[in-house]
Amino acid sequence: MGERVARVIAHHAYTPLADGSHENYLRVKAGQSAVSLHKAEEWGLAEDFMAGLITEPMAAPRATNMALHSIRRALEQLAEPLPIDDTLLIVSTTKGNIDQIGHEDTADVHLGAMAEAIAHALSLAKKPIVVSNACTSGVCAQVVAQRALLSGLCRYAIVCGVEAQSRFIVSGFQSFHALSPEHCRPFSQNRIGLNVGEAAATIIYKVSSAADIQPEDWTLQAGAIRNDANHISGPSRTGEGSYRALRAVMNNAAAEDLAFVSVHGTATPYNDEMESIAIDRAGLIEVPIGSLKGYYGHTMGAAGVLETIISMEAVDDHTVLATLGYDDQLGVSHPVLVASTNRATAKRQFVKLISGFGGCNAAIRMQKGGAQ
């Protein structure tokens, strides 16, 4: 087969904005946000909170069924069914069906059981993998998929990131004083915290010969996971793990070939500052960066998959998306290029960067078309 690559053959995003990847992208491009105020008494909490939540009814266990909905919509895009014995399911989530704790049927609360239930519903023969590495999970899951495909473990990999918010999750962020009472403002001087969100997003990869890649194809060119173990919740003040992940995925690639870096951009004081340092250290200070948190909130285990999909759609449309909430008053120490309006681009690569609790960091570099 020669050089092999992980090629995207289908994807789908299910969010509060829309049901479908392109539909989501169009709403993001138009500047629409799913984030709104939710009252404390409705959730049994002490404080109101801002979040992007799916309001359409979904049977319990909710996260499981959100994931199945997205995966099935992605599978519908394929001309033929995937081989059940050569397809690996990788589920990315931080809390799964934690909202089912206390209910009579709690079988799917265990993340492994949740993944097995999804695989069983899809009639997949291979034992599924769960990636739960804090908020880096969605990017880490794609790195795991690439490794599985290139090592010959499978020919196809379904990567699904899913997160359904719950009282437990929201109260946890409230205990850290990490939530903004208003729409989040990534990288702005007056940013004060994040909004939470929920989504299910799916990318289906196939191992392919690099020589067979067509101009319209997307491939995962490089992936890296770098854990700096800085602190149980706070990111490295020098951006060490993020810098090392960026350096790894940019090996043999040029900064000028990137349309943008899709950053984590949570709008918390330390995350955005850390990312600005890492981007500068990695030699990417002149590359546009953008955060999607203002559109969806922080979707945790789904974020890395969802934001990869929206980024692919943006490059397909020759667009660098605006960072919703950014007010042109840069609030980090390094002069990163944050756009407050949509911009045009002709470039065909981007990097998705993400970080999470425990000092975990990950990045992937995606490319449209063959070798440049």
Secondary structure, 3 states (H helix, E strand, C coil): CCCEEEEEEEEEEECCCCECHHHHHHHHHCCCCCCEEECHHHHCCCCCEEEECCCCCCCCCHHHHHHHHHHHHHHCCCCCCCCCCCEEEEEECCCCCHHHCCCCCCHHHCHHHHHHHHHHHCCCCCCCEEECCHHHHHHHHHHHHHHHHHCCCCCEEEEEEEECCCHHHHHHHHHCCCECCCCCCCCECCCCCECEECEEEEEEEEEEEHHHCCCCCEEEEEEEEEECCCCCCCCCCCCHHHHHHHHHHCCCCCHHHEEEEECCCCCCHHHHHHHHHHHHHCCCCCCEEECCHHHHCECHHHHHHHHHHHHHHHHHCCEECCCCCCCCCECCCCCCEECCCCEECCCCEEEEEEEEHHHEEEEEEEEECCCC
